Amino acid sequence: MCQCSHCEGYLTSRIGRDDPVYMTHSSYDLPPLDGLTALLAAAEEGSFSGAAAKLGLTHGSVSRRIASLEHWLGASLFERHGRGVRLTPAGLRFTHDTRQSLGRLSHSAEQWRPRRGRQTVRMSVVPSFARLWLLPHLAAIERNDTHIDLSLDHRTMDLDAREAEIVIRYGRGTWVGVDAKRIMRESLTPVASPDLQCRTHATAAIADLLQWPLLHDSDTSQWRTFLSRAGISYRPRWQDRRFEDYDTVLAAAEAGLGIALLRQPLASDRLAHGRLISITSEHMENPAGHFACVRAGEARQAVLTLRDRIVTIAHEDTQGKAG
């Protein structure tokens, strides 16, 4: 497949929106639209066979559509490797422009097209956040205009690869190429079951916590930061317990297996219902949090509306608990 500078230069002139020539009647020289769908599918799947399965076509049909698009463009879009294909430099640039252009068309259509039924938005979220907060609020988030195609997964799905349109991520919100909005701010406080709490001092100091097993998920940074305030350098010990999901950490604390750091307001109902008890007056702001993330430059209005709705409902929920 050709990757020469001549083809890339031809590509730039062919799709340059600021080129005065492009604004003449030649702008109606549109690419074959079925070739664009084949291009995007092949780029996402990494093979013509995968694109064919996704579009319900034959391998040969996808190949012919790509060839027709390459003929129109005057540049090669893919090069073969192993059992699949990868985009050429020209293909990468043209695919990027295609996604942006089709996204703008979709955004424009959503503003003017009459609403018929619910729009579907694909969302990925870690299981613990889904069980603790999202599922109880799902009906209010969807309302009557949206259906959330929900995927519960510990793996962070790739927004650029269109594995999901909204991803709920836990961290500090500094991901590259992602438009992230914090869902809620959290504070951390040590908690235990009522039975275990009765065996601790009424106002336990931070250092006193180490007499009990500490419970945590795969991220121990919160415990390290919390204990460092008392000059304690923490490393997980044999008696401490690690669980994959944060809500399992809370369940283990309720069972009297040790002390957990409760994230408020995410799990404040455990305190309100007496299932867990604060065992020290010490608390700290959680440097991490849950963020509703979309692709940078996301144009689909249904996605942006749903993301903002999640943040708004979380804010109202937090204010209600604080009041």
Summary of the structure (lengths in Angstrom):
residues: 323
radius of gyration: 26.0
end to end distance: 64.4
largest distance: 82.9
contacts: 942
relative contact order: 0.13
helix: 46%
strand: 19%
